[in-house]
């Protein structure tokens, strides 16, 4: 049991009143490495209890009780000041760890105890004190208090992350409903301190100029003896027992605090003066200081900012390397850059990623923007920095060195030799190892070793045997070069080695260069097979695994005996196909023109295959042009000529032509006519032709689609069209249901029967590929409407239905039992997103159609609980319907789309996101206004959006009064005053006529919508 009690005593946490009973414990407690409670906790509890003492506790009772209470009150003041001495009067630490309501009385105690009656004269209203008469310890106390005033003003104007305080505080005046940071007293205190800011700055200006000696009271300076009745404050203290603060530390800290105050109050000239003074003083301070807590990086940043604003920039050579590097990278021709890099090679101050990014930028920079050789010089500096830091250097550097030649090698060696004398014994072997490493790379020895042998500082790093080995590599490279020159045979073209030639064939896309390379390739292969029988070398398309050409063209090419022309056409077509995939239309057409030219050279003779090939290449070029035109939709109108060519191409399927388009060409021609809205010609052509079996799924889908699109497009009011009872719409519905059923069976794995190669029903993959090529608004609207109706019918939940246009077209249709709702949703989402991507506004479609697409996308996001995306689409729908708030919605189906339907959904989305203020303000749009939801949102305190930013969007007087009352109850005086200003605006007075109120509401609606658009759509 004894051991238990000993353990309990060892871990017991002394209460603050124990220090009042035995003050000598305080010094011993604070001298511990990690005291518990900490100095801040003790100070907080003592100051808090000092504030709680009422007049009755000090005055009521007999003489003994009065003396006891006076002693307790005196100790609750003096002991926190003793703790403050242990913290070296660190003002910033107090503001970080203590609430403002604690800091203010504590530092007022310091001022009163040190200055006594003179403290009353240090106020803006009654300032009459000659600061030159202050004693050294009074100068210190006054400076600490007024530095606190400035620091509090700065903290109130500069956003900072909240400080987490573990000490539970129960401050006087705090109620259960409010918290300390929202109390009215706190705002009053901040306002009072703000009004003292300029006065505090004047006092500190005078102190920092006139101070000759500054003394800081120590713990024993503050006496625990209670002053006699009528004696002045601080009369019992021993201020002869103080420590002197180095004047340089004192002035540096005060100048820094003054600079911060002037900076946040936008008096940059004064701030620049004080920051400059602080910077000069800080340079002479030791590394560790007790009475100066200036952060050098912040001081430098503030000083540079003020200098830039005031036009008093620091001389370039006196700036940091990072500043000089930034200046050099923006200067003309990168002036001064190499000097900065050269200095940083040894100091390693610049982040390495900045130097590497510079190298990449220079590599991509146009030649006229940089000086000659700058890229290689930067590469040398970066490699040297990596070598000296023992980091991986750029493996492409040997190639850059070979390209730069002897001049490049000379620059590298001069750079290394200039640094050798400054390298440590550990870094010299690194340079030796680097030079040995790059010397073994192909082609480097010939340019590096001769210059290396002539550079004495670097040559001394190598032994005689190493130099002989390196020179042997030079001789071997020279001998190999002579052998290659001697073995070259001139066959009318310049021959290259196979590796370089293949590299040029793969990477070149310029027709002339490609033709030259193919000619060399054919001559090279003929030379290799000279004297051998047969033609057994590989086809040129085998050089790259992504080179593919259409099968009909490849089959025709095999019948052309000319190897050169066969290879030319093959590589031109293969590269054109690759460029088509990357949407490089101009280069693709240039290559096809070159292929047609090469084909024309073999058109005569050779069994007529040249003519067949020419027609096929013409079909291929037509498909490329159609591909380019469809990709540029809807921002182009030059589709008539392509539509005529597409019709002529399709007409070749009549069975009387010897060359017919293959299936992919035919599909592109069909989609060209669909997007060109030439539906009548397309239906006529397809009806009179014998289509291949592989195109049956496409045609079985397009026929009902085009029929319904024609009916829908020919009438401005589909609901009253006389032909709506015809079979077109049910046929299209059945087609879409079959596609969805097939896709659903594949998804569920229920299709046990083998699938025919060419089924009459299109699969989901083919359907989506067709959708992504389709850019005709009427067809897209029909697909969206049909899929949306099918989705709603499968859903069976009216409250979760998505919006669609023309729902009456499908009211009598029934879905299939095999359709999967997830498959239908995927298809609907793909169609809607495709439509929105190419028709985001009402530039190429009607406002109602564009708005409808956005509403459908918003409803899909809403039902999938992607509330942020839903708000984006609802907002976009509103802006499209109102022509970006320039007009009211059109008097058609658009008007009701952006009414209560969209607003109520937006309110729910904002609430789910946590933006309750936005949700409450959006309730103002509803008619009648939903006060229940609005008030519930506005009084919620867990939202992530600030109410202050939306006061100018209020127009309903009832909501304004509610917000005003809420702020008043919480003690939020500044917010309450801001709402009062809003309420005082004449245009939102409820006594105004309806027209004025309507106009005022409209202006504020637009403000709110623009604010939401800036957040969600930017």
Residue, then its C-alpha position, 0 to 999 in steps of 0.5 A: x500500500x505504501x508503494x501505491x501511495x508513493x506512485x500516486x504522489x509521484x504522478x499527481x498534478x499540482x493545482x494552481x492554488x498550491x503555488x499560491x500557498x507556497x510560492x517557492x514551489x514555482x521556481x522549482x516547478x518551472x525549472x523542470x524539463x517538462x513541467x506539468x502543468x506547463x507554464x502556459x497552463x499555470x498562467x492561464x488559470x491564475x489570470x482567469x481566477x484573478x478576473x473572477x475575483x469580485x468586489x465583494x470578495x475584496x471588501x466584505x469581511x473583517x480586517x483579517x479577511x480583507x488582508x487575506x483577499x488582498x494578498x491573494x489578489x496580489x499573488x494572482x497578479x505577480x505569479x503570472x508575471x514571474x512565469x512571464x519572465x521564464x518565457x522571456x516575454x515572448x509576445x507571439x507565444x502568448x498570442x499563439x497559446x492564450x486567448x486574447x481575453x487572457x493576454x490583455x489583462x496579463x500585459x496590462x498587469x505588467x504595465x501597471x506593476x512596472x510603470x505604476x501611476x505613469x501607466x495611466x498616461x500611456x493612452x491615446x486620450x491622455x498621453x502626456x508622458x515624456x518617454x525619455x524619462x522612463x527607466x530601463x525596466x519601464x522602457x521594456x514593459x512599455x515595449x512589450x505591451x505595445x508590441x502586443x497591441x500591434x501583434x494582436x492587430x496583425x493577427x486579426x487581419x492576417x488569416x491563420x490556422x486555429x490554435x488548438x488549446x487543450x486547457x479548458x477555459x471558463x472565462x468570465x462572461x462566457x455563457x453556455x450558448x456562445x464560445x470565446x471567439x464569438x463573444x461580444x467582449x472579444x470583438x469590443x476588445x479587438x476594436x479597442x486594440x485596433x484603435x490603439x494601433x497607430x498610437x502604439x506604433x508612435x510609442x514604439x517608434x520613439x522607444x526604438x530611437x531613444x532607448x539607450x538601455x533596456x532592462x528586463x525584470x526577472x522572477x525575483x524582481x516582482x515581490x510577493x509583498x502587498x503594497x500598503x494602503x494608498x501606496x502606488x502599484x509596484x512600490x514593493x518590487x525590486x527593479x534593481x534586480x533586472x537583466x540587460x537586454x542587448x540593445x541590438x536584439x531589442x531594436x531588431x524585434x521592435x523594428x520587425x513588429x513595426x514593419x509587420x503592422x505597417x505591412x498589414x495596414x498597407x503603408x509599405x514605405x514605412x514597412x520597408x524602412x523598418x524591415x530594412x533596419x531589422x534586416x541590418x540589425x539581424x545580420x549582426x546577431x548571434x545564432x541563438x538569441x533570448x529576446x529576439x524571435x525574428x524568423x530570418x526567412x519571413x524577414x527576408x520575404x517581407x523585406x523583398x516584397x516591400x522593396x518590390x512594391x516601393x520600387x527599391x529593389x535590392x541590388x541583383x548581386x546582393x540577392x539570394x541565389x534563388x532570386x537571382x535564378x528567377x530573375x535570370x530565367x525571365x531576362x532577355x537571352x537568360x542573361x546572368x544565368x550561367x553565373x548563378x548556376x556556376x555558383x550553385x554548383x558548389x553551394x547547392x542552394x537551388x532546388x535541383x528540380x528547378x534546374x532540371x525544369x529549366x533544362x527541359x524548357x530550354x530544350x523545347x524553346x525556339x532557337x531565336x529565344x536563346x543564345x547558341x549553345x546555352x542548352x548544352x551549357x546548362x546541361x553541363x552545369x546540371x550534370x556537374x551538380x548531380x555528380x558533386x551531390x552523388x545523384x543520378x545524372x541525365x543519361x542523355x548527356x553523352x549524346x548531347x556531348x557528342x552532338x556539341x563536338x569538340x567545342x562542347x567537350x572543351x566547355x565541359x572540361x573548362x567548367x570542371x577544371x575551374x572547380x577542381x581547386x574548390x572540391x573536397x577530397x571526397x568530391x575529386x574521385x566523383x569527377x574522376x569516376x564521371x569522366x571515366x564513365x562518359x568516356x566509354x559511351x560511343x563517340x565520346x572518346x574522340x571529342x573528350x580525350x584530346x581536350x582532357x589530356x591538354x587540361x592539366x587540373x583534370x589530367x592530374x586526376x588520372x594515372x598514366x595507364x588510365x590515360x593510355x587506355x582512354x587514348x586507345x579508345x580514341x584510336x579505335x573510334x578513328x579506325x572504325x570511322x575510316x573503315x566505314x568510309x572505305x566500305x561505302x559503295x555509291x549506288x546513286x544514293x547516299x547509303x546510311x547504316x541500318x539503325x539510322x535509316x530505320x530511325x528516320x523511317x519510323x520518326x519522319x512524317x514529311x513526305x519528301x524526307x520519307x521518300x528519300x529514306x524509303x529510296x535509301x532503304x530499298x537500295x540498301x536491301x538490294x545491296x545486301x541481297x546482291x548476288x543472292x537469288x530470290x526476294x526474301x527480305x521483310x516487308x517494310x511494314x514489319x519495321x513497326x508494330x503499329x503500322x497497319x493499312x486496310x486489307x483491300x489496299x494491302x492485297x492490291x499492293x502485293x500485285x504491284x511488282x515495283x518494290x520502291x512504289x509498293x514500299x512508298x504507298x505502304x509507308x505513306x498510308x500506314x503513317x497517315x493512319x497513325x496520324x489520323x488517330x492523333x488527329x493530325x489532319x493536315x499531315x495525314x492528308x499530305x501523306x495520302x496525297x504523296x501516296x496518290x502521287x506515288x500510285x500515279x507513277x505506276x498507274x500505266x502498265x503493271x496489269x492495271x493494279x495502279x488504277x484500282x489502288x488509286x481509287x482505293x486511296x481516294x476512298x481512304x482520303x475521303x474517309x479522312x476528310x469526313x473524320x476531320x469534318x465530323x471532329x470539327x462539328x458543330x463549328x463548321x459548315x463545309x459539309x455539303x461537298x463532302x456529303x456529295x462525295x459520300x453519296x457518290x462513294x455509296x453509289x459504287x455499291x450498285x454492283x457495276x463498279x470493279x472497285x467498291x468501298x470496304x465496310x469502314x469507308x461505307x460507315x464513314x460515308x453513312x455517318x457523314x450523310x447523317x450528320x449533314x442531315x441529308x436523311x432523305x438521300x441516305x434512306x433512298x440510297x440504302x433502299x436501292x443497294x445491296x448492303x453487306x451483311x456486316x452493315x446490317x446492325x448499323x442500318x437496322x438502327x439508323x433506319x428507324x432513327x432517321x425516320x423518327x428524326x425526320x418526323x420530329x424535325x419537320x414539326x415545331x410542336x411534336x405533341x400535335x404532329x399528325x403522324x405521331x401514330x405511325x409505326x416509326x416511334x414504336x419501331x425505334x423504341x423496339x430497336x433501342x430495347x433490343x440493343x439494351x437487352x443484348x447488352x444486359x445479357x452480355x453484362x449478366x452472362x445470361x447469353x447461353x446461345x452462340x452469337x452470330x457473327x453478323x447479328x441484326x442487333x447492334x452491341x453496346x460497344x458498337x452503339x457507343x462508337x456510333x454515338x461518339x461519331x453522331x453530332x446531329x442534335x435531333x438524333x441526339x435528342x431522340x436517343x436521350x429521350x428514348x433512353x431516358x423514358x426507358x430508364x424511368x420506366x425501369x426505375x418505377x420511382x416517380x420521385x427519382x425520374x430523370x428529366x427528358x424532352x418529349x416524354x409523351x412520345x413513349x408514354x404507351x411503350x413498355x420495357x422488356x423484362x430482360x433490360x438491366x437498369x444499370x446498362x440503360x443508365x450507362x448508355x443514357x449517361x454516355x449519350x448525354x455527356x457526348x451531347x453536352x461536350x459538343x453542344x454546351x450552350x444554345x449556339x447551335x441548338x435551341x435553348x430548350x434542347x441544350x437546357x434539357x440535356x444539362x437537366x438530364x445530366x444533373x438528374x443522373x448525378x443527383x440520383x447517383x448522389x454525386x451532388x457537386x456534379x449535380x449542382x454544376x449541371x443545374x447551374x449550367x442549365x440555368x445559365x443556358x436557359x437565361x442566355x447567361x442571365x441576359x434574359x428570362x427563360x423562353x416561354x416554352x418548355x425551358x421556363x419550367x425546367x429552371x424553375x422550382x424543379x431545378x432549384x429544389x434539387x439544388x437546395x438538396x445538393x447544397x445541403x448534402x455538400x454542407x453548404x447550408x448558407x447557399x441552400x438557405x439563400x436558394x430557397x428565396x427563388x421558390x414560390x412560395x418561399x420555403x421558410x422551413x428549409x431556409x431557416x433550418x439551413x441558415x441556423x445550421x452551424x456545421x456548414x463549410x460556406x461562410x455566411x458573410x460572403x452572401x449578405x449582398x444576395x439577400x432580398x427576403x426581409x424575413x430571412x434578413x431579420x432572422x439572420x440579424x437576430x441570430x448574429x445578435x444572440x451569438x454576440x457577432x457584432x460585426x456581422x450583425x452590423x453588416x446585415x443591418x446595412x443590407x437591411x437598410x437598403x431602400x430597394x428591398x423595403x417591403x413597402x416598395x411597389x411590386x416592380x421595384x421589389x421584383x427588380x431588386x430580387x432579380x439583381x440579387x438572384x443574379x449575384x447569387x447565381x454568379x457567386x455559385x458559378x464562380x465556385x462550382x463552374x470556374 
